[in-house]
């Protein structure tokens, strides 16, 4: 899901502390982001040929990036308690997650919100047919899938929120482990799984907000060496001073795979962490409904199999228009 980061922080802060829906009718925001990023990964699609020892980290790659982001919302109903939305969710982006979603939300009780969404972009893209080839050009193939998400904010007016997702993924031309004489089936990446997260909103003051969360992911692949269970914790802090809004987010996860990878004769175990910083200046240059954004993000994965070690970073600035 990661890593593009941009959001109207002021909206995200108020929208997280108070779970209610937006004003009636059409609303939203559009953001344009320009930045620079890079990192190391053996799954980088710009590096066709893996050279040297297979069980080593990938080469460094970097470059400029440009990305449009935003969300369109339509709120309706007698009490403005129903909403249709499309785009990048504000709460996701503050954690460094970029995903397009189409959904429906309804408000009830004391500012509780239940939403249902379809995310078509989570598993869509390109991967290597066989990522384990060395000293020869690897070929690309498509990966696709479906993700369905349910979110329940302010469960039973307790301040506790739940985030649940169910997904599947399919690799068009799976050839992982083609150099092996057997056990290629252990590396099949076609999969289905689910994700569950719980978070608790903790207002620190009228202008500050703290949100700890825990998560669990069960990924069941056709290849047992590609199946895993992931446990995560996260902490987000947001603070507003006048027209200025700041956020800091940190994540840590531990991933345990189900079976031995036949390429490396070892069972993969990963430890990962992310740190994301973001800033917004509302009414930038005195322009009503405009905001200036600055951001910085870094992630790192350390694996017991060096091939899977990776890191990436991103820094950028942008403008957001809210309507």
Secondary structure, DSSP 8 states (H G I E B T S, - for coil): --------HHHHHHHHHS----SSEEEEEEEEEEEEEEEE-TT-TT--B--S-SSS---EEEEEEEEEEEEEEEEESTTS-EEEEEEE-HHHHTTT---EEEEEEEEETTTEEEEEEEESSTT-EEEESSTT--SSB--EEEEEEEEEEEEEESGGGSSEEEEEEEEEEEETT--TTTTSSS-GGGG---EEEEEEEEEEEEE-SSSEEEEEEEEEEEEEESSGGG-EEEEEEEEEEEEEETTEEEEEEEEEEEEEESS-BTTTTB--EEEEEEEEEEEEEETGGG-TTEEEEEEEEEEEEEESSGGG-EEEEEEEEEEEEE-
